[in-house]
Amino acid sequence: MSNPSNTTLDRSAIEALVRASLSRNAAPQSLPDQQGSGPNPLIVNSSARHCHLSQEAVETLFGKGHELTPMKWLYQEGQYAAEESVTLIGPRSRVISNLRILGPCRDFNQVELAYTDAISLGFKVPVRNSGNIAGTPGCMLMGPAGFLEMEEGVIRAAPHVHMAPEDAQYYGVENKTFMKLVVGGDLGMTFDQIFVRVDPSFKLEVHIDTDEANACGLGPDVPCKLVK
């Protein structure tokens, strides 16, 4: 009989390889917006599991005075995937290794997982908007210099769209309202609850997680549009 803990680690390793492959092929693409002439191109990207950490948490995990090192700049201005990653330890000591940290540091700690990640770890994780972590599960993070016990902060990120005020005016929406994302292609799927975030610094970009992207067959040739 196989060792259950080995099975879990093997599955985690396989998932890590799959997600790495998805990440390599998920560079921002300007997908056709069937509404036509908006002020900015519509970008729809899948977001792999990751975490946001405070500076205090970074120092707990990597050592006093340590600062995150940008590895890859993301589509949103000033946001990046850091060189640093951590190991997440979930219920029953199930783990995800190489959980990427996204920078810059925030004033709270948050882990964002897809549904399949949560199942693999044994979590029951709610769908939440970023920053809304009250009452969510916690976990343990392990870095090269220590452990960080999070009492809360593990979520499934709600699908959302970043946009500048001119985009909000074009689509006729306001901050913290909802839109629909219509995805074409072979599967033809509509996401009815896309949370709207408006800020002058934002570029027009929809974020869905890897499970959601796989379910709708998201790819560079798949047409997408936002509707109110």
N, C-alpha and C positions, 0 to 999 in steps of 0.2 A: 504494500500500500504506500502511495506517495505521501510525503510530508506536507501537510496543509500549508505550513508557512512558506515552504519552497514554491508551492503552486502559486501562492499570492505574489511572491517576488517575481516569478517567471512571467506572470500575467502583467505585472507592473512594468517589467522591462520591455515586453512586447508593445504595450500601450505607448511607452516612451518613444520607441522607434517609429511607431505609426504617427505620433504627434510631431516628431521631428521632421518626418517626411512632409506632413501637411504644412508645417511652418515654412519649410524651404520653398514650397509652391504657393504660399499665400501672401506674396508681395502685393501691396496695394494696387488694385486695378480700377480703372475708371469704367464702371459698368454702365451700359446704356440706361438713361432715365427716360422712360417712354413718355414722360410729360413734356420733354423737349427742352425749352430754352430757359432753364433756371440760371441764376447768377453764378453758380458753381457746379462742377461735375459731382455726381453722386458716387460715393465710394461705399462699398459694402464689404466689410472684413470680418473674418472669424477670429475670435480671441481665444487662444489656448489657455489652459490653467496657469495661474500666476499668483503672486502676492504683492501687496503694497505694505511697506513698513515705515515706522517712524525712525528717526535718527537714533533714538535710544535703543530701539529693537535691533537696528543694524549693528550697533556697538556691542550689544549683548551677544549677538551671534558671531560677529567677526572680529571683535576686539576694540578696545578703547581708541577713539579717534578715527575709526575706519569710516571711509566715505564710499558710496556706490560709484562704480566705474561704468560709464556708458559703453555698451557693446554695439547696440544697433538703435538708431533713432527711429521712432515710430511716426505715423502719419500726423498725429496731433503735435503742434508746436511745443517743443521742450520736453516731450515725453520720450522715454527710451527703455529698452530692455537692458538690464545691467549684466555685467559679466558674472556677478555673484548669483548663486542659487543656494537653496536650502533643501533639507529633507523634511517632509511633512510626516508626522507620526499620528495616525488616526486611531480609532477604536480597535481594541484587540491587537494593538501593535502593528497594524497594517501600515505600509509606508508608500510614499511617492518620493522618489529621489529626484534631484535636479529640478526642483520647483523654482522657476525663474522669478526674480524680483524685478518689478518695474519701478523706475524712478521718474522724477525725483521723490525724495522721502515725503511722507504725508504726516498728519498729526494723529493718525490712528493706524492700527494693524488690521489687514483684511486679506483673506485668502479667497480666490475665486476659482470654483471648480465647475466642470460640466457634470451632467447627471450621471454619466457612466463612471466618472471619477468617484463621485459620492458613493455609488453602489459598491465599487471595488474596495473603498475604504471602510464601508459599514456606516456611513453617515446618513442621516436624514437632514438634508440641507434645504432651506427655504430659498425661494426666488426673491431677491431683494435688489433695490437700487443701491449703487455704490455709496457707502457711508452709513447706510441704514442697517446697523449690525446688532442693535439691541435684541436680546433674546435668541441670538443665533448660536449654533454649536461652537465650541472651541477646539483647539488641537495643540499639539506640541510641534515646534519647529526646532530643527537641529542645524547648527552651523559649525564651522571649524573651531570656534572659540567658546561655544556654549549652547545652552538650550533656552528657548523662549516658550513659556506656557501661555497660550492665548485662552482666556476664559470664554471669549466669544469672537466672532468675526469671520466664520466660514460661511460663504454664501454661494448660490448660483446667481450670477449677475443677470438682471433683467435685460432683455434686448432693448437697446437705446440708440438714439441718434444725437450726435453732436452737430450743432449748426450755429452759424453767425446770425446776427440780427437780420441781415438782408435775406438770408435763406428763410428765416422764420416769417418774414413779411411775404416772400414769394409763395410759400406754402400755406400761409394764413393760419399759423399756429403760434402758441405762446410757450414760454418756458414751463416745464413740469406738466405739460399736457401729453396726449397720446396721438400717434399716427399709425397708419398701416404700412407695412412693407410688402409689396406684391412681387413675388419672385417667379419668373417665367421658366423656360426650359422644359425638360421632359417631365419633371415632377409637378410643376405649377402649384405653388404654395403661397398662402398669405399669412403673415404675422400680424395679428390684430392689436397687439399691445406693445408698440414701440415708444418708449418713454423719451420725451423731447428735452434736451438740454441746450439752452441758448446762452452763448457768451461771445463777446467780440473776438476772443482769441481762438475760437473753434473753427476747424475746417469741417465741411459737410461729410460726415462719415457715420454709417450705421455699424454697430458692433453686435454680433451674435456669437454664441459660443460654438465650439467645434461640433458638438452633437447636432445643434440646430443647422449649422452649415452643411453637414453631411446629409441631414434629413431632407433638405430642400435642394440638394445637388448644386450648391453654390460653386461657381467657377468663373473665370474671366470672360467666358462667352455667354453667360446666363444673364438675360436682361432683368433689371430690377427697377422698381419705381416706388416712390413714397406718395401716399395719398392721405388726405386729411380724414 
